[in-house]
Amino acid sequence: MFNRENMWVKDGILYFAETYHKGEPSAVLAAYDLENSKTLSFEKRDHAHVVMVRKVPERGEVAVLLNPMGYQPLELYVLDDASLEVKSVTKLELPSEYMTRL
C-alpha cells in the first residue's frame, strides 16, 4: 500500500517516496511525468525504509527520513522538490538506549 502523504503531484509530475516491500525492503524516490508517460527520476536505496516525507514548498524542498536498518544512523535527505536532486544528507545517530535494547 502506498501512503498518500508520501505522494504528490506538482505541475503534471507525480512524485513519491515509498518503501518497496517485495523481497528485501527498498526506499524508492521517484518522479514521473504524467503528460508524457515517462520516468524523470528514480533512485532506490536497498535495505532501507521511508519513515517520513515532509514537503516544504516555501523553500522548494522535500525532506525524506530514511531508516537504513541494521542499527545504522537514520538519514535525513533534503531534496529539490522539482528535480528530486539531493541537496543534503544528514546522519541522525540512534540513541545509545536504542542500541543496547535486545
N, C-alpha and C positions, 0 to 999 in steps of 0.2 A: 504494500500500500504506500502511496505517496502522501506526504504531509503537505497539505495545501499552503502552509506557512513557508515552505521551502521552495515554492514555485511562484513565478510572477511573469507577467507579460509587460513589456515596455517597447513602444514603437514597433510593434509587429514581431518582436523577438521573444521567444519563450526561454526563460532562464530557470535553471533548477540546480539545487544542491541536495542530493539524496544519498542514502545508503542502499547499495545494491546487495541483495541477500542470497543470490544463487551461488552456492559453494561458499568460499571464504568471503566475508563481507568486504565491500569496497566502497569508498566515498567517491561519488561522481559529481563533478561540477561541469555544467554544460550550458550552451546557448544554441538555440535552434531558430532559424529564420522561417517563420510560418508562411509568409507570402511566397518565398522561393523554394520551400521544402528542402532546405539544406542545413547541415550542421555547421555552425560557425566556430564553435569552441567545444572541446571535450577533454577533460582531464580526469584521470582515475587514480586514486590512491588505494592500493591493496591493503588489506588488513586494517581498515580504518572505518569509523562510523561518523556520520554527520550528526553532531549533537544539537547545534543551534544555527539558525540563519537570521541575521538582522539586517534589514535594508536601512541605509542612511542616505535618503535621496538628496538632502540638502548639501551633502558632501560628494555626491556621485559615487557612493561606495556601498559595498555589501560586506558584512563581517560574517565569516563562517568558522564555527568552532568545530574542530575535528578531534576525535579520540583515536590515536593511532594504535591503541590496545597494547597489551604486553607491559603494563606499568611504565609506559613512556610518558613524557610530559604531553599535556594537551597542546594543540596547536591552533592559534587564532590567526586565521588568514583574513587580510583586508584586501578586497578585490575592487577593481574598477567596475561599476555597475553596468557599463555598456559593453565592455570587451571581455570581462571576467579575468583580465590580466591581474596577476598578483602584485599588489603594491607593497605588502609587508607580511612577514610571518613572525609571530611571537610565540615562543615556547612558554607554557604555563606549567611550572613544576607541580607535581602532585604533593599534597601534604604528607609529612612523614607518617602520620597516623594511618593514612590510606595504605602506605607501602608496607606497614607492619601487620595489617589485618590478614587473617587466614581465610 
